Amino acid sequence: MPRSPMIELRGVTKAWSGLYAVGPLNLSVAEGEFVALLGGSGCGKTTTLKMINGLVAPDAGEVWVDGERVGPASGWRLRRRIGYVFQDIGLFPHMTVAENLACGPRLAGWSRARIAARVDELLDLVALPRATAERLPDTLSGGQRQRVGVARALGAAPRVMLMDEPFGALDPITRDTLGRAWREWHDRLGLTTVMVTHDVMEALLLADRIVVMEAGQIIADDVPGALLSDHADPRVRDLMETPRRQALRVAALAEGSIGEDSRHG
């Protein structure tokens, strides 16, 4: 049975200094779906994400989230029901971890006791010791700070999560660990997630559906397996071949069949 749409962009456009950054763009994300917006720098991924959250207003078209149109009157209300994770995390450096985690629930009007219980619950969810609550962000590792950033976005129990290159600044092992953990949290909490990434492998391994963007347009929109199966658009084929080519080169290196010249060529 088809799931109802949680997010809809209908004929949305956005231009900066007269140049189109996005659109016209139509996109629907079903409730509970994990969608990756994939593409190179400047293709319109982040602008699209910010229009979903009401941080950027479209020049034309409509954005709907959870049955409500995003606009000047609704933006602040919707943002309280939408989690947002940034690549640079954006934790408040002068606040403890607990105070950072309490921001969303406090704005939502939660009681002090409920907020305290939620802080403990969030730390447990992202596998951080509860003693972390009293530490300042600059005493944490990059991976720990990113876990706190995710936990803060989940603070007021949103149904929608928007993630802008959430793991891009992390080392490969931490990035893989947190990516797999997020997919588990997404499923366990029944969230709807839209994640911006330029990492093809990350999109393939985490998302239910991949939306490939170029120059503000959607050039492909399908499940990972279908996009890997000799797509009709050569730009998409080339993109999807990237992890395959890398895997073959790594395999050849392991077998000792690639020399220094070809490795760096």
Backbone bond lengths (Angstrom), bond angles and torsions (degrees), N, CA, C in turn:
res aa  C-N    CA-C-N  psi(-1)  N-CA   C-N-CA  omega(-1)  CA-C   N-CA-C  phi
1 M - - - 1.464 - - 1.526 109.88 -
2 P 1.349 118.55 127.97 1.467 121.06 -177.76 1.526 111.53 -61.56
3 R 1.346 115.73 137.92 1.451 120.28 177.32 1.521 109.96 -82.79
4 S 1.327 116.40 148.77 1.459 120.40 179.98 1.523 109.65 -71.99
5 P 1.345 117.50 148.96 1.464 119.88 -179.89 1.528 111.38 -70.69
6 M 1.325 115.33 135.04 1.458 121.28 173.82 1.527 110.48 -95.30
7 I 1.348 115.64 -32.87 1.465 122.01 -179.30 1.516 108.35 -130.66
8 E 1.341 116.65 133.65 1.463 121.34 175.88 1.524 110.15 -138.05
9 L 1.318 115.58 131.12 1.464 122.24 171.22 1.521 106.34 -115.31
10 R 1.317 116.19 121.12 1.461 121.71 -174.10 1.528 110.39 -117.82
11 G 1.334 115.75 104.95 1.459 120.82 177.17 1.507 113.84 59.90
12 V 1.329 116.64 36.69 1.472 121.61 -173.66 1.527 110.88 -79.34
13 T 1.325 115.74 136.25 1.462 121.65 173.03 1.525 109.52 -133.02
14 K 1.347 114.94 152.32 1.458 121.09 173.91 1.516 108.81 -150.50
15 A 1.330 115.29 130.09 1.466 120.86 178.85 1.521 109.29 -123.73
16 W 1.315 115.38 145.34 1.461 122.14 173.19 1.521 107.74 -118.65
17 S 1.332 116.88 124.75 1.474 122.18 -179.70 1.520 111.49 53.63
18 G 1.332 116.03 38.77 1.454 121.12 176.48 1.513 114.98 82.26
19 L 1.317 118.42 -3.04 1.462 121.42 -179.66 1.521 109.41 -107.57
20 Y 1.344 115.77 130.38 1.460 119.75 -178.90 1.518 110.92 -65.00
21 A 1.335 115.83 126.21 1.466 121.78 172.09 1.518 110.26 -96.15
22 V 1.339 115.83 -33.86 1.458 122.00 -178.81 1.512 109.56 -145.40
23 G 1.335 115.12 137.76 1.441 119.71 165.68 1.518 117.04 105.06
24 P 1.359 110.14 174.96 1.465 126.68 -3.81 1.532 110.97 -66.77
25 L 1.332 115.19 137.66 1.454 121.15 -170.60 1.524 110.69 -130.95
26 N 1.328 115.56 131.92 1.463 122.75 174.43 1.523 108.30 -120.97
27 L 1.324 115.83 128.31 1.457 119.97 -177.47 1.520 109.25 -150.74
28 S 1.319 115.98 136.68 1.459 121.41 176.65 1.525 108.92 -129.07
29 V 1.334 116.35 132.31 1.455 122.26 178.68 1.521 107.80 -120.30
30 A 1.310 117.04 121.23 1.463 121.66 -177.08 1.520 110.91 -74.81
31 E 1.320 115.50 154.80 1.459 120.95 175.43 1.527 109.86 -58.56
32 G 1.318 116.75 130.22 1.453 122.33 179.22 1.515 115.07 85.46
33 E 1.326 118.05 -0.70 1.459 121.47 -176.71 1.529 110.84 -86.06
34 F 1.320 115.40 151.84 1.467 122.98 174.57 1.526 106.61 -114.66
35 V 1.328 116.18 110.08 1.465 121.88 -176.88 1.523 109.65 -115.34
36 A 1.327 116.54 131.99 1.456 121.82 174.75 1.521 109.57 -103.61
37 L 1.339 116.70 129.05 1.457 122.32 170.34 1.521 106.71 -92.67
38 L 1.315 116.38 113.61 1.460 122.16 -170.99 1.520 110.37 -116.82
39 G 1.327 116.56 138.38 1.454 120.31 176.95 1.511 110.27 163.91
40 G 1.339 115.42 171.17 1.455 121.00 -178.73 1.518 112.64 -74.89
41 S 1.329 115.63 173.81 1.457 121.26 178.43 1.524 110.04 -60.26
42 G 1.339 115.98 136.91 1.456 120.82 177.12 1.508 115.49 83.16
43 C 1.353 117.35 8.48 1.467 119.07 -177.96 1.524 112.62 -84.62
44 G 1.347 118.19 -7.00 1.462 120.55 176.99 1.514 114.85 105.99
45 K 1.335 117.57 6.21 1.470 120.96 -176.18 1.527 111.56 -62.22
46 T 1.324 116.29 -53.40 1.466 120.14 -175.43 1.518 111.47 -67.72
47 T 1.328 117.32 -38.57 1.470 119.98 176.54 1.519 110.53 -60.41
48 T 1.331 116.78 -41.12 1.466 120.86 177.09 1.530 110.71 -61.37
49 L 1.331 116.47 -44.61 1.459 120.50 179.46 1.533 111.12 -60.87
50 K 1.323 116.22 -43.32 1.472 120.28 -178.81 1.524 111.91 -68.21
51 M 1.328 118.10 -29.39 1.464 119.70 175.99 1.529 110.68 -70.31
52 I 1.336 117.16 -33.71 1.464 119.64 176.70 1.524 109.85 -62.28
53 N 1.325 116.72 -37.58 1.458 122.09 -176.76 1.525 113.60 -87.57
54 G 1.334 116.91 -4.83 1.455 119.85 -178.47 1.509 114.21 78.51
55 L 1.335 118.26 8.73 1.462 120.88 176.65 1.520 111.17 -75.18
56 V 1.333 116.55 -25.77 1.465 123.30 174.60 1.521 107.38 -127.04
57 A 1.328 115.99 131.25 1.470 120.21 179.49 1.521 109.70 -89.98
58 P 1.332 118.30 131.61 1.469 119.76 176.52 1.524 111.13 -67.87
59 D 1.319 115.78 151.87 1.466 119.86 175.69 1.517 110.99 -76.60
60 A 1.315 116.12 -28.23 1.468 121.59 178.06 1.514 108.16 -152.02
61 G 1.313 116.39 161.55 1.457 121.77 179.44 1.516 112.32 88.19
62 E 1.326 115.38 -177.79 1.463 121.86 -175.75 1.521 110.74 -131.81
63 V 1.331 114.72 145.66 1.458 121.97 173.27 1.524 107.76 -119.96
64 W 1.347 116.57 129.61 1.458 122.04 179.62 1.515 109.45 -123.57
65 V 1.321 116.27 135.54 1.464 122.34 176.49 1.518 108.60 -132.03
66 D 1.317 115.88 123.81 1.463 122.24 177.70 1.534 111.73 52.30
67 G 1.335 115.31 42.69 1.458 120.83 175.75 1.514 115.62 79.91
68 E 1.331 117.78 5.77 1.465 121.06 -178.83 1.520 109.88 -123.49
69 R 1.327 115.83 134.82 1.455 119.56 179.36 1.523 109.93 -73.88
70 V 1.332 115.68 133.15 1.462 121.01 179.09 1.526 108.59 -81.12
71 G 1.312 116.13 125.94 1.455 121.18 179.98 1.511 110.16 -162.28
72 P 1.344 117.68 -176.15 1.468 120.60 -177.58 1.522 113.52 -56.24
73 A 1.328 116.90 -36.13 1.470 119.44 -176.77 1.522 112.32 -78.80
74 S 1.337 116.26 -31.44 1.464 119.24 -173.28 1.518 113.55 -99.30
75 G 1.341 117.36 -15.93 1.457 120.92 -171.27 1.509 114.69 -53.25
76 W 1.340 117.39 -49.84 1.462 119.74 -176.75 1.519 111.86 -66.77
77 R 1.349 117.17 -35.01 1.460 119.90 178.52 1.528 110.82 -68.20
78 L 1.337 114.92 -43.60 1.460 118.58 -179.86 1.521 111.58 -65.43
79 R 1.344 116.57 -38.61 1.457 118.97 -178.18 1.527 112.00 -61.73
80 R 1.325 117.23 -26.07 1.463 119.65 176.40 1.525 111.44 -72.04
81 R 1.345 116.63 -18.25 1.465 120.82 179.86 1.527 112.53 -104.99
82 I 1.341 115.45 4.95 1.463 120.71 -178.95 1.529 108.58 -122.83
83 G 1.337 116.74 127.64 1.450 120.61 174.17 1.517 110.03 -85.08
84 Y 1.327 116.94 145.63 1.468 121.32 -178.76 1.519 108.01 -136.55
85 V 1.334 116.55 123.25 1.464 122.06 178.64 1.521 108.36 -115.59
86 F 1.339 115.69 125.17 1.455 122.02 -178.99 1.530 110.09 -99.82
87 Q 1.333 115.52 157.56 1.458 119.86 176.78 1.527 110.47 -63.79
88 D 1.340 116.38 -40.78 1.465 119.22 -178.18 1.528 112.26 -87.11
89 I 1.323 116.09 10.08 1.475 125.90 173.10 1.523 111.70 68.87
90 G 1.357 118.02 -56.43 1.459 120.85 175.81 1.523 114.10 72.27
91 L 1.336 117.81 30.93 1.463 119.26 174.43 1.525 109.52 -67.61
92 F 1.319 116.84 147.76 1.456 120.93 176.93 1.522 108.38 -75.78
93 P 1.352 118.15 114.54 1.471 119.99 -170.92 1.523 114.41 -67.71
94 H 1.348 117.00 -25.27 1.462 120.46 -177.64 1.527 112.19 -87.08
95 M 1.326 117.02 -3.39 1.461 121.42 -179.88 1.522 110.20 -105.20
96 T 1.324 116.46 147.37 1.458 120.31 172.77 1.528 109.57 -68.14
97 V 1.322 114.94 169.06 1.463 119.71 176.40 1.521 110.28 -57.83
98 A 1.324 116.88 -44.71 1.465 120.41 -179.93 1.519 111.22 -59.47
99 E 1.328 117.02 -42.17 1.462 120.68 -179.39 1.526 110.85 -67.11
100 N 1.342 116.74 -37.30 1.466 119.92 175.25 1.524 110.66 -63.02
101 L 1.325 116.41 -44.51 1.462 120.21 -178.08 1.523 111.89 -67.73
102 A 1.317 116.97 -25.30 1.466 120.75 -176.68 1.525 112.84 -81.74
103 C 1.343 117.90 -9.95 1.474 120.37 -173.65 1.530 112.35 -55.84
104 G 1.330 117.15 -53.63 1.462 120.50 -177.55 1.515 113.28 -63.05
105 P 1.327 117.97 -52.20 1.462 119.00 178.30 1.533 113.46 -58.95
106 R 1.341 116.59 -36.59 1.468 118.84 179.94 1.529 110.68 -65.62
107 L 1.342 116.52 -42.88 1.467 120.14 177.44 1.525 111.34 -64.14
108 A 1.332 115.95 -29.61 1.465 120.33 179.21 1.523 112.42 -80.19
109 G 1.333 116.54 -2.24 1.460 119.96 175.97 1.515 115.28 84.82
110 W 1.334 117.92 20.43 1.445 120.94 -179.79 1.534 110.36 -69.22
111 S 1.324 116.71 154.48 1.459 121.52 177.10 1.528 110.11 -73.65
112 R 1.335 115.94 161.39 1.462 120.95 -179.20 1.533 111.10 -60.86
113 A 1.311 116.92 -42.13 1.467 120.42 -179.42 1.528 111.21 -65.78
114 R 1.316 116.49 -41.37 1.467 120.22 179.53 1.526 110.58 -65.87
115 I 1.330 117.16 -38.11 1.465 120.73 178.90 1.522 110.36 -65.39
116 A 1.337 117.38 -43.77 1.465 121.10 179.62 1.521 110.71 -60.12
117 A 1.325 116.75 -42.60 1.467 120.26 178.57 1.527 110.72 -65.99
118 R 1.328 116.44 -36.87 1.468 120.57 -179.93 1.523 111.27 -67.39
119 V 1.326 117.57 -38.08 1.464 120.62 177.62 1.522 110.46 -59.41
120 D 1.326 116.57 -46.71 1.470 120.13 177.45 1.527 111.04 -61.11
121 E 1.316 116.26 -42.79 1.467 121.51 -179.15 1.532 111.04 -62.26
122 L 1.332 116.35 -41.74 1.461 120.91 -178.81 1.526 111.61 -68.04
123 L 1.326 116.73 -41.70 1.462 120.06 178.26 1.530 110.33 -62.80
124 D 1.320 116.60 -39.77 1.460 120.07 176.56 1.527 110.90 -63.49
125 L 1.322 115.82 -42.00 1.464 120.71 -177.60 1.518 111.58 -59.94
126 V 1.351 116.72 -44.71 1.465 119.84 -176.24 1.529 111.96 -93.98
127 A 1.342 115.70 15.71 1.473 122.72 172.85 1.525 112.78 58.46
128 L 1.337 116.11 46.22 1.463 121.74 171.94 1.525 108.51 -114.08
129 P 1.339 117.47 140.05 1.467 119.28 177.81 1.530 110.96 -58.98
130 R 1.321 116.80 144.76 1.464 119.67 -178.98 1.523 112.50 -62.78
131 A 1.340 116.54 -23.64 1.468 120.15 177.17 1.523 111.88 -64.57
132 T 1.354 116.24 -18.73 1.467 120.66 177.45 1.519 111.24 -60.96
133 A 1.315 117.62 -23.75 1.468 122.34 -175.66 1.510 112.91 -54.77
134 E 1.339 118.35 -32.95 1.460 121.22 -174.83 1.518 113.30 -93.57
135 R 1.329 117.21 2.14 1.467 120.24 -178.89 1.529 110.88 -89.60
136 L 1.338 115.42 156.06 1.459 121.16 174.01 1.527 109.05 -89.09
137 P 1.341 117.86 152.16 1.467 120.52 -175.51 1.526 114.65 -55.55
138 D 1.346 117.88 -35.64 1.463 118.40 -175.59 1.524 113.43 -74.63
139 T 1.337 117.70 -2.42 1.471 120.94 174.30 1.527 111.90 -94.44
140 L 1.329 116.96 -0.39 1.459 121.92 -177.56 1.520 111.00 -101.18
141 S 1.322 116.51 157.38 1.465 121.21 172.42 1.529 109.49 -73.41
142 G 1.339 116.29 167.41 1.465 120.20 178.80 1.514 112.30 -59.06
143 G 1.335 116.51 -42.13 1.457 119.87 179.26 1.514 112.49 -66.19
144 Q 1.341 116.26 -38.46 1.463 119.53 177.40 1.523 111.24 -65.97
145 R 1.331 116.76 -41.26 1.472 120.04 178.67 1.521 110.47 -62.69
146 Q 1.337 116.72 -39.59 1.463 119.17 179.46 1.525 110.64 -66.32
147 R 1.326 117.39 -37.44 1.462 120.17 175.91 1.528 110.57 -62.80
148 V 1.325 116.51 -40.33 1.470 119.84 176.95 1.527 110.02 -64.60
149 G 1.350 116.81 -39.29 1.463 119.87 177.99 1.514 112.49 -61.05
150 V 1.326 116.22 -42.08 1.466 120.57 176.73 1.524 110.26 -64.87
151 A 1.339 115.81 -45.31 1.467 120.04 -179.88 1.522 111.12 -60.76
152 R 1.342 116.71 -41.27 1.471 119.44 179.59 1.530 110.60 -62.74
153 A 1.336 116.75 -41.27 1.462 119.70 179.30 1.525 111.62 -63.61
154 L 1.334 116.60 -27.16 1.465 121.21 179.16 1.532 112.40 -88.09
155 G 1.331 116.94 0.83 1.450 122.26 -169.21 1.513 115.74 -51.16
156 A 1.315 116.88 -51.48 1.467 120.86 -175.87 1.526 112.24 -94.75
157 A 1.338 116.28 23.81 1.474 123.00 176.82 1.523 112.70 56.81
158 P 1.349 118.07 57.55 1.467 120.16 179.01 1.522 111.37 -71.46
159 R 1.319 115.56 158.77 1.467 120.65 175.43 1.529 110.88 -93.72
160 V 1.335 116.70 -19.84 1.468 122.44 -176.99 1.522 108.88 -120.62
161 M 1.332 115.72 135.59 1.457 120.95 175.03 1.516 109.67 -123.27
162 L 1.333 115.52 128.82 1.455 122.45 175.49 1.518 107.74 -112.38
163 M 1.330 116.33 131.04 1.468 120.46 -173.41 1.521 109.17 -132.00
164 D 1.333 115.93 121.81 1.469 121.53 -177.36 1.523 109.39 -107.87
165 E 1.334 116.48 100.42 1.465 122.81 -177.46 1.533 109.64 46.19
166 P 1.329 118.36 55.06 1.463 120.02 -169.68 1.521 115.18 -65.45
167 F 1.342 117.26 -24.94 1.457 119.53 -175.29 1.534 112.09 -117.73
168 G 1.324 117.01 10.15 1.463 121.15 -171.72 1.509 115.03 -64.78
169 A 1.342 118.47 -28.60 1.465 120.87 -176.03 1.522 112.91 -91.75
170 L 1.333 117.28 4.03 1.456 120.83 -175.44 1.529 111.44 -94.83
171 D 1.329 115.64 158.92 1.454 119.75 174.67 1.533 109.23 -66.94
172 P 1.335 117.64 157.83 1.477 120.45 -172.45 1.521 114.68 -56.13
173 I 1.340 118.11 -40.18 1.465 120.28 -177.13 1.527 110.33 -68.79
174 T 1.344 116.13 -46.76 1.465 119.87 178.85 1.520 110.79 -63.78
175 R 1.328 116.22 -39.09 1.465 120.82 179.58 1.523 110.88 -61.55
176 D 1.323 116.40 -44.65 1.464 119.76 179.85 1.526 110.70 -66.11
177 T 1.332 116.70 -41.82 1.463 120.84 -179.57 1.528 111.01 -62.25
178 L 1.323 116.61 -46.81 1.465 119.94 -178.16 1.529 111.57 -70.42
179 G 1.328 116.87 -34.95 1.459 119.48 177.12 1.518 111.58 -60.86
180 R 1.337 116.05 -46.43 1.465 120.08 178.81 1.524 110.99 -66.04
181 A 1.339 115.56 -37.32 1.468 119.10 178.07 1.521 110.57 -64.89
182 W 1.351 117.07 -41.63 1.468 118.54 -179.60 1.520 110.95 -62.94
183 R 1.328 117.03 -40.91 1.462 119.12 179.61 1.530 110.20 -60.03
184 E 1.338 116.55 -38.87 1.464 120.75 177.92 1.532 110.50 -65.68
185 W 1.348 117.44 -43.34 1.470 120.93 179.32 1.526 110.49 -63.76
186 H 1.335 115.77 -42.54 1.467 121.16 178.48 1.530 110.41 -54.69
187 D 1.336 116.52 -48.47 1.465 121.20 -178.34 1.527 111.43 -68.58
188 R 1.325 116.06 -44.22 1.456 120.33 -176.08 1.526 111.82 -64.90
189 L 1.331 117.14 -38.00 1.463 121.13 -175.97 1.529 112.93 -92.40
190 G 1.330 117.77 -4.59 1.464 121.12 179.23 1.514 113.16 65.54
191 L 1.331 116.46 41.75 1.458 121.52 -175.92 1.528 111.58 -86.13
192 T 1.317 114.69 164.85 1.462 122.53 166.61 1.522 105.81 -110.82
193 T 1.332 117.23 120.31 1.464 121.56 -173.59 1.525 110.92 -119.43
194 V 1.339 115.59 133.45 1.469 121.49 168.14 1.527 106.19 -120.82
195 M 1.327 116.03 120.05 1.463 121.73 -176.49 1.523 110.46 -119.38
196 V 1.325 115.87 128.14 1.459 122.12 173.64 1.524 108.81 -88.18
197 T 1.322 116.56 131.34 1.462 120.47 176.49 1.525 109.70 -153.83
198 H 1.336 115.13 154.80 1.465 118.78 169.74 1.525 110.17 -110.91
199 D 1.348 115.75 4.92 1.456 121.78 -178.37 1.530 109.61 -93.21
200 V 1.323 116.16 110.94 1.464 121.41 -175.74 1.524 111.18 -62.08
201 M 1.335 116.54 -45.27 1.462 119.88 -177.94 1.524 110.98 -62.60
202 E 1.331 117.20 -41.32 1.460 120.97 178.48 1.525 110.92 -59.59
203 A 1.333 116.21 -44.88 1.465 120.30 179.04 1.524 111.22 -63.30
204 L 1.323 116.88 -43.51 1.464 120.89 -178.17 1.526 112.06 -63.63
205 L 1.323 116.68 -39.41 1.462 120.40 -173.64 1.525 113.65 -83.90
206 L 1.343 117.55 -24.30 1.464 119.52 -173.94 1.524 114.15 -104.45
207 A 1.321 117.88 -34.93 1.468 120.13 -167.38 1.531 113.11 -88.77
208 D 1.339 114.67 150.61 1.466 121.15 169.25 1.519 110.00 -76.25
209 R 1.337 114.79 -31.19 1.459 121.22 -173.78 1.522 108.22 -146.87
210 I 1.330 116.47 142.39 1.460 121.38 -179.90 1.516 109.08 -119.13
211 V 1.332 115.33 128.18 1.465 122.31 175.51 1.526 106.92 -108.72
212 V 1.325 116.40 112.41 1.459 121.25 -179.04 1.514 108.87 -91.85
213 M 1.340 116.29 127.16 1.463 121.42 -178.63 1.528 111.10 -116.31
214 E 1.318 114.03 146.96 1.461 121.31 173.06 1.521 108.38 -149.78
215 A 1.327 116.95 128.98 1.465 122.88 179.85 1.529 112.74 50.91
216 G 1.333 115.58 42.42 1.451 120.73 176.10 1.512 115.90 78.10
217 Q 1.335 116.80 4.77 1.461 121.71 -178.31 1.527 109.91 -116.54
218 I 1.328 115.58 154.09 1.459 121.08 171.97 1.528 108.22 -88.53
219 I 1.334 115.86 119.12 1.472 118.85 179.99 1.528 111.64 -104.88
220 A 1.330 117.12 -9.97 1.468 120.82 174.81 1.518 108.25 -161.15
221 D 1.328 115.34 147.13 1.464 121.51 -178.95 1.522 107.43 -154.27
222 D 1.353 115.78 102.39 1.466 118.19 -176.07 1.523 110.07 -164.44
223 V 1.318 116.20 175.96 1.462 121.49 176.35 1.532 108.24 -73.04
224 P 1.344 117.77 154.19 1.466 119.75 -176.27 1.522 114.59 -53.26
225 G 1.324 117.13 -44.56 1.461 119.39 -177.65 1.511 113.16 -59.77
226 A 1.343 116.58 -39.40 1.463 120.34 -179.75 1.524 111.07 -68.40
227 L 1.325 117.22 -38.06 1.466 119.84 -179.60 1.528 111.18 -68.78
228 L 1.310 116.95 -27.53 1.473 120.39 178.56 1.522 112.46 -78.21
229 S 1.332 117.39 -12.26 1.465 121.30 -172.63 1.524 112.01 -95.98
230 D 1.338 116.00 69.07 1.470 121.94 172.33 1.525 111.83 51.32
231 H 1.318 117.55 62.73 1.465 123.38 -177.94 1.526 110.92 -61.12
232 A 1.323 116.14 148.67 1.468 121.28 -176.75 1.521 112.64 -66.24
233 D 1.331 118.25 -31.45 1.463 121.69 -178.18 1.526 109.11 -84.50
234 P 1.353 117.94 121.15 1.474 119.51 -177.12 1.522 113.21 -62.06
235 R 1.338 118.10 -28.37 1.466 120.77 178.23 1.528 110.27 -65.96
236 V 1.319 116.25 -39.97 1.466 120.82 179.04 1.519 110.10 -71.58
237 R 1.335 116.58 -40.81 1.469 120.31 177.80 1.519 110.64 -57.95
238 D 1.336 115.86 -45.67 1.462 120.15 -178.56 1.525 110.97 -63.84
239 L 1.336 116.11 -40.75 1.465 120.87 178.96 1.527 110.92 -62.50
240 M 1.319 116.08 -46.27 1.458 120.80 -177.86 1.529 112.89 -71.02
241 E 1.328 116.37 -20.52 1.463 119.94 178.24 1.525 111.65 -78.21
242 T 1.328 117.52 -16.45 1.466 120.65 -175.09 1.521 112.48 -55.86
243 P 1.354 120.36 -54.54 1.470 118.23 180.00 1.516 113.12 -64.24
244 R 1.335 116.88 -30.35 1.464 119.96 179.10 1.532 110.15 -66.27
245 R 1.359 115.27 -45.28 1.465 119.69 179.00 1.527 110.65 -61.79
246 Q 1.339 115.97 -42.36 1.458 119.49 -179.81 1.525 111.14 -63.48
247 A 1.338 116.21 -42.14 1.469 120.11 179.96 1.531 111.08 -62.66
248 L 1.326 116.59 -39.68 1.465 120.30 179.58 1.526 110.84 -65.89
249 R 1.345 116.17 -39.20 1.458 119.46 179.35 1.526 111.14 -67.77
250 V 1.332 116.44 -39.42 1.459 119.79 177.54 1.526 110.17 -64.00
251 A 1.332 116.43 -42.23 1.467 120.32 178.55 1.525 110.71 -61.97
252 A 1.339 116.07 -40.83 1.459 119.89 179.20 1.525 111.27 -66.12
253 L 1.347 116.48 -38.84 1.465 119.87 176.15 1.516 111.16 -61.49
254 A 1.327 115.95 -42.20 1.465 120.29 -179.12 1.522 111.29 -63.22
255 E 1.336 115.47 -32.11 1.470 120.31 179.31 1.521 112.07 -86.23
256 G 1.358 116.66 -4.73 1.452 120.54 179.00 1.498 114.82 75.27
257 S 1.343 117.79 21.66 1.464 120.24 -175.87 1.518 113.36 -100.29
258 I 1.352 117.76 4.01 1.459 120.42 175.85 1.516 108.07 -113.92
259 G 1.304 115.71 126.04 1.456 120.79 177.39 1.502 112.41 -84.11
260 E 1.328 116.97 173.97 1.471 121.00 -178.69 1.514 111.58 -61.07
261 D 1.337 118.61 -40.50 1.473 121.02 -176.34 1.524 110.54 -62.50
262 S 1.341 117.22 -49.06 1.453 119.58 -177.00 1.516 111.72 -71.77
263 R 1.338 117.26 -26.36 1.459 120.08 179.96 1.522 110.35 -64.94
264 H 1.318 117.26 -38.72 1.454 121.31 -176.49 1.509 113.51 -99.75
265 G 1.336 117.13 -0.73 1.462 120.19 -177.36 1.489 113.37 -82.82
